[in-house]
Amino acid sequence: MKNDSSDFGGSFPHVEGIYFKSNVESLTFHADHEFKQKIVQMAAESGMGQEEFLLQAVKSYIEKF
């Protein structure tokens, strides 16, 4: 089995199936309905999913500091 050592970790054979090792962690926040709908719309218009869109937006914001 291939060992993928990309930034997102890798996959390794395991007795109970495949074990995925990752350095990706969830980041959750809550927003009102209107804000979420704006994110849904903007993400769709840019051809991204909501999670990818928000990640790119936050990365862009942080890089400006």
N, CA, C and O atoms as a MOPAC input file, in Angstrom:
PM7 MOZYME 1SCF
protein

 N      0.84200 1    -1.18000 1     0.00000 1
 C      0.00000 1     0.00000 1     0.00000 1
 C      0.88400 1     1.23900 1     0.00000 1
 O      1.92800 1     1.25200 1     0.65200 1
 N      0.48700 1     2.26400 1    -0.71200 1
 C      1.25000 1     3.50200 1    -0.83400 1
 C      1.19200 1     4.30100 1     0.46200 1
 O      0.13400 1     4.43400 1     1.07600 1
 N      2.32200 1     4.82100 1     0.86200 1
 C      2.38900 1     5.70000 1     2.02600 1
 C      2.45200 1     7.12600 1     1.51900 1
 O      3.47000 1     7.53900 1     0.96300 1
 N      1.39300 1     7.87800 1     1.69900 1
 C      1.31600 1     9.25500 1     1.22600 1
 C      1.81300 1    10.17700 1     2.32500 1
 O      1.17100 1    10.28700 1     3.36900 1
 N      2.94400 1    10.84200 1     2.11200 1
 C      3.51100 1    11.70400 1     3.15500 1
 C      3.30900 1    13.17800 1     2.84000 1
 O      4.19400 1    13.98900 1     3.11400 1
 N      2.16800 1    13.54100 1     2.27300 1
 C      1.86800 1    14.93600 1     1.96800 1
 C      1.62500 1    15.72100 1     3.24900 1
 O      1.71500 1    15.16700 1     4.34500 1
 N      1.32100 1    16.99700 1     3.11900 1
 C      1.05400 1    17.84800 1     4.27700 1
 C     -0.11700 1    17.35400 1     5.11200 1
 O     -0.22800 1    17.69500 1     6.29000 1
 N     -0.97500 1    16.56700 1     4.52300 1
 C     -2.15900 1    16.11500 1     5.23300 1
 C     -1.93100 1    14.78900 1     5.94200 1
 O     -2.89500 1    14.16400 1     6.38400 1
 N     -0.70500 1    14.34600 1     6.06200 1
 C     -0.41300 1    13.11000 1     6.76700 1
 C     -0.23200 1    11.97800 1     5.79500 1
 O      0.40400 1    12.15000 1     4.75500 1
 N     -0.77800 1    10.82300 1     6.11100 1
 C     -0.62500 1     9.67800 1     5.23600 1
 C     -1.60100 1     8.59000 1     5.59400 1
 O     -2.34000 1     8.69200 1     6.57200 1
 N     -1.59600 1     7.53600 1     4.78400 1
 C     -2.44100 1     6.38800 1     5.06600 1
 C     -1.53500 1     5.18900 1     5.29000 1
 O     -0.53600 1     5.01400 1     4.59300 1
 N     -1.88500 1     4.37900 1     6.25100 1
 C     -1.05300 1     3.25800 1     6.63700 1
 C     -1.92700 1     2.02100 1     6.82500 1
 O     -3.03600 1     2.12200 1     7.34900 1
 N     -1.43500 1     0.84600 1     6.39800 1
 C     -2.21300 1    -0.37900 1     6.61900 1
 C     -2.39600 1    -0.62000 1     8.12000 1
 O     -1.51500 1    -0.29900 1     8.91800 1
 N     -3.51600 1    -1.17200 1     8.48600 1
 C     -3.83300 1    -1.43200 1     9.88800 1
 C     -4.64200 1    -2.71300 1     9.93300 1
 O     -5.34400 1    -3.02600 1     8.97200 1
 N     -4.56200 1    -3.46100 1    11.02500 1
 C     -5.26400 1    -4.74200 1    11.11300 1
 C     -6.77700 1    -4.60100 1    10.97700 1
 O     -7.44800 1    -5.54800 1    10.56900 1
 N     -7.31500 1    -3.44700 1    11.30700 1
 C     -8.75900 1    -3.23300 1    11.21600 1
 C     -9.14300 1    -2.39700 1    10.00600 1
 O    -10.25200 1    -1.86600 1     9.95800 1
 N     -8.25300 1    -2.26600 1     9.02900 1
 C     -8.54600 1    -1.47600 1     7.83900 1
 C     -7.38900 1    -0.55200 1     7.53700 1
 O     -6.23000 1    -0.96600 1     7.58100 1
 N     -7.68900 1     0.68600 1     7.23300 1
 C     -6.66600 1     1.67700 1     6.91600 1
 C     -6.68700 1     2.75600 1     7.98700 1
 O     -7.75100 1     3.25800 1     8.34700 1
 N     -5.52900 1     3.10700 1     8.49000 1
 C     -5.39000 1     4.16700 1     9.48300 1
 C     -4.91300 1     5.42300 1     8.76400 1
 O     -3.91300 1     5.38500 1     8.04700 1
 N     -5.61100 1     6.51700 1     8.94900 1
 C     -5.22700 1     7.78400 1     8.33900 1
 C     -4.62500 1     8.69300 1     9.39900 1
 O     -5.24600 1     8.97300 1    10.42500 1
 N     -3.40100 1     9.15100 1     9.13400 1
 C     -2.74200 1    10.09300 1    10.02900 1
 C     -2.79800 1    11.45600 1     9.36200 1
 O     -2.48200 1    11.58400 1     8.17900 1
 N     -3.19400 1    12.46800 1    10.10800 1
 C     -3.37100 1    13.78100 1     9.51200 1
 C     -3.01100 1    14.87500 1    10.50200 1
 O     -3.20200 1    14.72900 1    11.70900 1
 N     -2.48700 1    15.97300 1     9.97200 1
 C     -2.24200 1    17.14000 1    10.82200 1
 C     -3.34600 1    18.17600 1    10.64000 1
 O     -3.21700 1    19.30900 1    11.10500 1
 N     -4.42400 1    17.79700 1     9.96900 1
 C     -5.56200 1    18.68400 1     9.74100 1
 C     -6.51400 1    18.56400 1    10.92700 1
 O     -6.88400 1    17.45800 1    11.32100 1
 N     -6.90600 1    19.69000 1    11.48900 1
 C     -7.83100 1    19.72000 1    12.61700 1
 C     -9.03700 1    20.57400 1    12.26800 1
 O     -8.95300 1    21.48500 1    11.44400 1
 N    -10.14900 1    20.27200 1    12.89900 1
 C    -11.35800 1    21.05700 1    12.63400 1
 C    -11.28300 1    22.39300 1    13.37400 1
 O    -10.65400 1    22.51300 1    14.42500 1
 N    -11.93500 1    23.37500 1    12.79800 1
 C    -12.05000 1    24.70400 1    13.39400 1
 C    -13.50200 1    25.10900 1    13.18800 1
 O    -13.95600 1    25.23900 1    12.05200 1
 N    -14.22100 1    25.30600 1    14.26700 1
 C    -15.65900 1    25.54200 1    14.18300 1
 C    -16.02300 1    26.88300 1    14.80000 1
 O    -15.47700 1    27.28100 1    15.83000 1
 N    -16.95400 1    27.56900 1    14.15200 1
 C    -17.52100 1    28.76800 1    14.75000 1
 C    -18.98300 1    28.86100 1    14.33300 1
 O    -19.41600 1    28.18800 1    13.39800 1
 N    -19.72600 1    29.68400 1    15.02200 1
 C    -21.15300 1    29.83000 1    14.76000 1
 C    -21.42700 1    31.21700 1    14.19800 1
 O    -20.80700 1    32.20100 1    14.60300 1
 N    -22.36100 1    31.28100 1    13.26500 1
 C    -22.72700 1    32.55200 1    12.63500 1
 C    -24.23800 1    32.58200 1    12.43300 1
 O    -24.89200 1    31.54000 1    12.40100 1
 N    -24.78000 1    33.78400 1    12.29800 1
 C    -26.21800 1    33.88200 1    12.06800 1
 C    -26.56300 1    33.41500 1    10.64600 1
 O    -25.69400 1    33.28500 1     9.78400 1
 N    -27.83600 1    33.17400 1    10.43900 1
 C    -28.32600 1    32.60700 1     9.17900 1
 C    -27.95300 1    33.46700 1     7.97200 1
 O    -27.52200 1    32.94000 1     6.94600 1
 N    -28.11400 1    34.76900 1     8.08500 1
 C    -27.82400 1    35.66900 1     6.96500 1
 C    -26.34800 1    35.58900 1     6.55500 1
 O    -26.02800 1    35.54800 1     5.36700 1
 N    -25.45800 1    35.56800 1     7.54600 1
 C    -24.02600 1    35.46700 1     7.25900 1
 C    -23.71000 1    34.14300 1     6.57000 1
 O    -22.96300 1    34.11100 1     5.59200 1
 N    -24.27900 1    33.05000 1     7.07900 1
 C    -24.02000 1    31.74500 1     6.47200 1
 C    -24.50600 1    31.71100 1     5.03200 1
 O    -23.81200 1    31.18200 1     4.16300 1
 N    -25.66800 1    32.25600 1     4.76600 1
 C    -26.18200 1    32.25800 1     3.39700 1
 C    -25.26700 1    33.04900 1     2.46800 1
 O    -25.09200 1    32.68000 1     1.30600 1
 N    -24.68800 1    34.12700 1     2.96900 1
 C    -23.73200 1    34.90500 1     2.17500 1
 C    -22.49600 1    34.06100 1     1.86300 1
 O    -21.99200 1    34.09900 1     0.74000 1
 N    -22.00600 1    33.30500 1     2.83600 1
 C    -20.85700 1    32.41600 1     2.62600 1
 C    -21.20200 1    31.34000 1     1.60300 1
 O    -20.40600 1    31.05900 1     0.70700 1
 N    -22.37400 1    30.74200 1     1.73000 1
 C    -22.81700 1    29.71200 1     0.78100 1
 C    -22.82800 1    30.28200 1    -0.63100 1
 O    -22.34000 1    29.64700 1    -1.56600 1
 N    -23.38100 1    31.47800 1    -0.78500 1
 C    -23.46900 1    32.12600 1    -2.09700 1
 C    -22.08000 1    32.44400 1    -2.65300 1
 O    -21.78600 1    32.13900 1    -3.80900 1
 N    -21.23900 1    33.05200 1    -1.83900 1
 C    -19.90000 1    33.42500 1    -2.29500 1
 C    -19.06200 1    32.19700 1    -2.64100 1
 O    -18.31900 1    32.20800 1    -3.62300 1
 N    -19.17800 1    31.15000 1    -1.84600 1
 C    -18.43500 1    29.91900 1    -2.12200 1
 C    -18.88300 1    29.30700 1    -3.44500 1
 O    -18.05400 1    28.89400 1    -4.25600 1
 N    -20.18700 1    29.25200 1    -3.65800 1
 C    -20.71900 1    28.69300 1    -4.90900 1
 C    -20.25600 1    29.51000 1    -6.10800 1
 O    -19.87700 1    28.94900 1    -7.13700 1
 N    -20.28600 1    30.82400 1    -5.97800 1
 C    -19.86000 1    31.69900 1    -7.07200 1
 C    -18.37800 1    31.53200 1    -7.39700 1
 O    -17.96500 1    31.73000 1    -8.53900 1
 N    -17.58500 1    31.17100 1    -6.40400 1
 C    -16.14900 1    30.98900 1    -6.63200 1
 C    -15.79000 1    29.54500 1    -6.97200 1
 O    -14.62200 1    29.22100 1    -7.18900 1
 N    -16.80700 1    28.67900 1    -7.01800 1
 C    -16.57200 1    27.28300 1    -7.38400 1
 C    -15.93700 1    26.45000 1    -6.28700 1
 O    -15.29900 1    25.43400 1    -6.56400 1
 N    -16.10900 1    26.87500 1    -5.04300 1
 C    -15.53700 1    26.15300 1    -3.90400 1
 C    -16.64500 1    25.71300 1    -2.96600 1
 O    -17.76200 1    26.23000 1    -3.00600 1
 N    -16.31500 1    24.75500 1    -2.12600 1
 C    -17.19900 1    24.38800 1    -1.03800 1
 C    -17.07100 1    25.41700 1     0.07200 1
 O    -16.12800 1    26.20800 1     0.08600 1
 N    -18.01300 1    25.40700 1     0.99600 1
 C    -17.99300 1    26.37800 1     2.09500 1
 C    -16.71800 1    26.28300 1     2.92300 1
 O    -16.12400 1    27.30300 1     3.27000 1
 N    -16.29900 1    25.06700 1     3.24000 1
 C    -15.11700 1    24.88000 1     4.07900 1
 C    -13.86500 1    25.40200 1     3.38200 1
 O    -13.06300 1    26.11100 1     3.99000 1
 N    -13.69800 1    25.05200 1     2.11000 1
 C    -12.53700 1    25.51900 1     1.35000 1
 C    -12.55000 1    27.04300 1     1.22300 1
 O    -11.51600 1    27.69500 1     1.36600 1
 N    -13.73300 1    27.60300 1     0.95100 1
 C    -13.86300 1    29.05500 1     0.81300 1
 C    -13.46400 1    29.76700 1     2.10700 1
 O    -12.69400 1    30.72800 1     2.08100 1
 N    -13.99100 1    29.29200 1     3.23500 1
 C    -13.67200 1    29.92100 1     4.51900 1
 C    -12.19500 1    29.77200 1     4.86300 1
 O    -11.59000 1    30.70400 1     5.39300 1
 N    -11.60600 1    28.61500 1     4.57200 1
 C    -10.18400 1    28.42400 1     4.83600 1
 C     -9.35300 1    29.41500 1     4.03400 1
 O     -8.42900 1    30.02700 1     4.57000 1
 N     -9.67400 1    29.57800 1     2.75900 1
 C     -8.93600 1    30.52600 1     1.92500 1
 C     -9.13400 1    31.96200 1     2.41400 1
 O     -8.19100 1    32.75200 1     2.40600 1
 N    -10.34600 1    32.30200 1     2.83600 1
 C    -10.62400 1    33.65300 1     3.33500 1
 C     -9.82400 1    33.94400 1     4.60500 1
 O     -9.25000 1    35.02400 1     4.74300 1
 N     -9.78500 1    32.99500 1     5.52000 1
 C     -9.04600 1    33.18900 1     6.77100 1
 C     -7.54500 1    33.26000 1     6.49600 1
 O     -6.85600 1    34.11200 1     7.05800 1
 N     -7.03200 1    32.37400 1     5.63800 1
 C     -5.60500 1    32.41500 1     5.29300 1
 C     -5.23700 1    33.76400 1     4.68400 1
 O     -4.20800 1    34.34400 1     5.03100 1
 N     -6.06700 1    34.25800 1     3.78600 1
 C     -5.81500 1    35.54500 1     3.13900 1
 C     -5.80900 1    36.67200 1     4.16600 1
 O     -4.95500 1    37.55700 1     4.11500 1
 N     -6.74700 1    36.64000 1     5.08600 1
 C     -6.83000 1    37.65500 1     6.13600 1
 C     -5.57800 1    37.63600 1     7.01200 1
 O     -5.01100 1    38.68600 1     7.31500 1
 N     -5.15500 1    36.44700 1     7.41500 1
 C     -3.99400 1    36.31100 1     8.29800 1
 C     -2.71700 1    36.77000 1     7.60300 1
 O     -1.85600 1    37.38000 1     8.23800 1
 N     -2.58200 1    36.48600 1     6.31200 1
 C     -1.37900 1    36.87800 1     5.57100 1
 C     -1.21500 1    38.39400 1     5.49300 1
 O     -0.10600 1    38.88100 1     5.27800 1
 N     -2.30000 1    39.14200 1     5.66500 1
 C     -2.23900 1    40.59900 1     5.58200 1
 C     -1.68500 1    41.23900 1     6.85200 1
 O     -1.38300 1    42.43200 1     6.85800 1
 N     -1.55000 1    40.47000 1     7.91700 1
 C     -1.01700 1    41.01500 1     9.17600 1
 C      0.46500 1    41.17100 1     9.11000 1
 O      1.08300 1    41.61500 1    10.07800 1

